Amino acid sequence: MTDQYAVIGNPIAHSKSPLIHQQFAKQTGQDISYERILAPLDGFEAKIHALIKQGYKGVNVTVPFKFEALKLVSQHGQVKPLAATAGAINTMSFNADGSIVGDNTDGLGLVNDITHNLKFDLRHKKVLLLGSGGAAFGVLQPLLNANPSLIVIANRTFAKAEQAANVVLGLIQDKQMTTVCHAEPFDALGDTAFDLVINSTSTGLTDSALPIPNSIFAANSLAYEMMYGRDTPFMQQARASGAQVADGLGMLVEQAAEAFYLWRGVRPKTHSVMQQIRDLSLGE
């Protein structure tokens, strides 16, 4: 019997998740279906309960429901540690008794893309994370687990950067790690050159430049744009400053692979799927 999965969001028509998971299923011989589901902005919880009653095995959750998903799972199931740290859920697994397990695979997707696909060793590196919204919180714990020497979180609103840095400092204390972490406003950057600079802000959507100096990019640094499918001002600035540049397509596919593994217990290969999506995007 075919097991049913879906990605749920609003809007949702643009999602590449069905293509990704269909390719994973074909590659691994898993008998699943996977579809897009548009949920009303005020109807996420009702839609989730309806899917459980219909026998679905799990869903991926995308904008704008990741925070609402955390609230729902907190009341009706188990929130995994990565989701608790992120303050958001992007993967739900439905148990036979109707309970839900909520996890967040975004950070693992980012780190797997950087370390496995881009062959960039994060150990003992200096990392700058630009932005402190939901996308940033989603990657904090896996980024720390990769054991960089320094994590700096920068944001236009310094208080939000401090909030994210405090989450990391709490994890550092719990794990007794030697990584140093602190927050900076954008206008205070420039004294340190970073090995990895990650843009988690939404500036790429509006083709807006970030108020960051070129000096933040160290020699042989990697600049990682979480968005994919466009050459953003951040990527252009980084490239002009001599950095290697990557977009977030790999993160998209790798976080999906982590979700697939949570559901099916099988880890798919990602490279061919990434290339297929890249080719399709070039053809659009």
C-alpha positions in Angstrom: 0.0 0.0 0.0 1.4 3.4 -1.0 2.2 5.7 1.9 1.1 9.3 1.5 3.2 12.3 2.3 2.9 16.0 1.3 4.4 19.5 1.7 2.0 22.0 3.2 2.2 25.8 2.9 0.6 28.9 1.5 1.6 29.6 -1.2 2.7 26.2 -2.3 2.5 25.9 -6.1 6.2 26.8 -6.5 7.5 24.0 -4.2 10.1 21.6 -5.7 9.5 19.1 -2.8 7.3 16.7 -4.8 9.9 16.4 -7.5 12.6 15.9 -5.0 10.8 13.2 -3.0 9.5 11.4 -6.1 13.2 11.1 -7.2 14.2 9.9 -3.8 11.5 7.2 -3.8 12.4 6.1 -7.3 16.1 5.9 -6.3 15.5 3.9 -3.1 12.5 1.8 -4.2 10.1 3.3 -1.6 6.4 3.0 -2.3 5.2 6.6 -1.5 3.2 9.4 -3.0 4.0 13.0 -2.3 2.0 16.1 -3.2 1.6 19.8 -2.6 -1.2 20.9 -0.2 -2.4 24.5 0.1 -3.7 25.2 3.6 -5.8 28.3 4.4 -3.8 30.8 6.5 -6.2 30.2 9.3 -6.7 26.5 8.8 -3.3 24.8 9.3 -4.2 22.8 12.4 -7.5 21.6 10.9 -5.7 20.5 7.7 -3.1 18.5 9.7 -5.7 16.7 11.7 -7.6 15.9 8.5 -4.5 14.5 6.9 -3.9 12.2 9.9 -7.5 10.9 9.7 -6.9 10.3 6.0 -3.9 8.1 6.8 -1.1 10.3 5.7 2.3 9.3 7.2 3.9 12.7 7.4 4.3 16.2 5.9 6.9 18.8 5.3 5.9 22.2 6.5 6.9 25.4 4.8 6.1 29.2 4.9 4.2 30.5 6.8 3.3 27.5 9.1 6.7 26.4 10.6 6.1 28.3 13.9 2.4 27.2 14.1 3.6 23.6 13.5 5.8 23.9 16.7 2.8 25.0 18.7 0.7 22.2 17.4 3.2 19.4 18.0 3.9 20.8 21.5 0.3 20.1 22.3 -0.2 16.8 20.4 3.1 15.0 20.3 6.9 15.2 20.6 9.2 18.1 19.6 12.7 16.9 18.7 15.7 18.8 20.0 16.6 20.4 16.7 13.1 21.8 16.3 13.0 23.0 19.9 16.3 25.0 19.3 15.0 26.3 16.0 11.7 27.3 17.4 10.1 25.9 14.3 9.2 22.6 12.7 9.6 21.7 9.0 9.0 17.9 9.2 6.1 16.1 10.8 5.8 12.3 11.3 2.3 10.9 12.1 2.1 8.0 14.4 -0.6 5.3 14.3 -2.1 6.6 17.5 -2.6 10.1 16.0 0.3 11.7 17.8 2.9 13.8 15.9 6.7 13.9 16.0 8.1 17.3 14.9 11.6 17.9 13.7 13.6 20.5 11.8 16.0 19.3 9.1 17.0 22.8 7.7 20.2 23.1 9.7 21.3 19.6 8.8 20.6 20.3 5.2 22.8 23.4 5.3 25.7 21.7 7.0 25.5 18.6 4.8 25.5 20.8 1.7 28.5 22.8 2.9 30.6 19.9 4.2 29.7 17.1 1.8 28.8 18.7 -1.5 31.0 21.8 -1.3 33.8 20.0 0.5 34.2 22.9 3.0 35.4 21.8 6.4 33.7 23.9 9.1 35.9 22.7 11.9 37.8 25.6 13.6 36.5 28.1 11.0 35.2 31.6 11.6 31.5 31.8 10.6 29.4 34.9 10.1 25.6 34.4 10.0 23.7 37.3 8.5 20.2 37.6 9.8 18.4 36.3 12.9 15.0 35.3 11.7 13.5 31.9 11.4 15.9 30.7 8.8 18.8 31.6 11.0 17.4 29.9 14.1 16.8 26.8 12.1 20.5 26.3 11.5 22.1 27.3 14.8 22.5 23.9 16.5 23.8 21.9 13.4 26.1 24.8 12.6 27.5 24.7 16.2 27.8 20.9 16.1 30.2 21.3 13.1 32.7 22.8 15.6 33.7 26.2 14.2 36.0 28.3 16.3 33.8 31.4 16.1 30.2 32.2 15.2 29.1 35.8 14.9 25.5 36.6 14.3 24.7 40.0 12.7 21.4 41.7 12.1 20.0 45.2 11.5 18.1 44.8 14.8 20.9 44.1 17.3 18.5 42.7 19.9 17.4 39.9 17.5 21.0 39.0 16.8 21.6 38.9 20.6 18.7 36.6 21.0 20.1 34.1 18.5 23.6 34.4 20.0 22.2 33.6 23.4 20.7 30.4 22.1 24.1 29.4 20.8 25.8 30.4 24.0 23.4 28.1 25.9 24.2 25.2 23.6 27.9 25.9 24.0 27.6 25.8 27.8 25.5 22.6 27.8 28.0 20.8 25.5 31.1 22.3 27.1 32.4 23.5 23.7 35.2 25.9 23.0 33.4 27.8 20.2 33.1 31.5 20.7 29.8 33.2 19.8 28.6 36.8 20.0 26.2 39.2 18.2 27.1 42.3 16.1 25.0 45.0 14.4 25.7 45.2 10.7 27.5 48.5 11.0 30.1 47.0 13.5 31.3 44.4 11.0 34.6 44.8 9.3 37.3 44.0 11.8 37.1 40.3 11.3 37.5 38.3 8.1 35.4 35.1 8.1 36.0 31.8 6.4 32.2 31.2 5.9 29.6 33.9 5.5 25.9 32.7 5.4 23.1 35.0 4.3 19.9 33.9 5.9 18.1 37.3 5.3 15.4 37.7 2.6 17.2 40.6 0.9 17.6 38.4 -2.2 13.9 38.5 -2.8 14.0 42.2 -3.3 17.5 42.3 -4.9 18.6 44.5 -2.0 22.2 44.8 -1.0 23.2 44.2 2.6 25.2 46.9 4.5 28.3 44.7 4.9 31.9 45.6 4.0 34.0 43.6 1.6 36.5 42.9 4.3 34.3 40.3 6.0 35.3 37.8 3.3 38.6 36.1 4.1 40.9 34.7 1.5 39.5 31.4 0.2 36.2 32.0 2.0 32.8 30.6 1.1 29.8 32.8 0.8 26.5 30.9 1.1 23.2 32.3 0.0 20.2 30.4 1.5 18.1 31.4 -1.4 18.5 29.6 -4.7 17.7 30.2 -8.4 19.0 33.8 -8.6 22.2 35.7 -8.4 21.6 37.9 -5.4 23.4 41.1 -4.6 25.1 39.3 -1.7 26.4 36.7 -4.0 27.7 39.4 -6.4 29.4 41.2 -3.7 31.0 38.1 -2.3 32.2 37.0 -5.8 33.7 40.4 -6.4 35.5 40.1 -3.1 37.1 36.8 -4.1 34.9 34.4 -2.2 33.6 31.1 -3.5 29.9 31.5 -3.9 27.0 28.9 -3.5 23.3 29.2 -3.4 20.8 27.3 -1.3 19.7 24.6 -3.7 21.9 22.1 -2.0 20.4 23.0 1.3 16.9 22.5 -0.1 17.7 19.0 -1.4 19.7 17.9 1.6 17.0 19.0 4.1 14.5 17.0 2.1 16.9 14.0 2.2 17.0 14.2 6.0 13.2 14.3 6.1 13.0 11.3 3.8 15.4 9.4 6.1 13.3 10.3 9.2 10.2 8.9 7.5 11.6 5.9 5.6 14.8 4.9 7.4 16.7 5.1 4.1 19.1 7.8 3.1 18.9 8.8 -0.5 21.7 10.2 -2.7 21.3 13.9 -3.5 23.7 14.9 -6.2 21.7 13.7 -9.2 18.5 15.3 -7.8 20.3 18.6 -7.2 21.5 18.5 -10.8 18.1 17.7 -12.1 16.5 20.7 -10.4 19.4 23.0 -11.5 18.8 21.9 -15.1 15.1 22.5 -14.8 15.6 26.0 -13.3 18.0 26.9 -16.2 15.3 25.9 -18.6 12.6 28.0 -17.0 
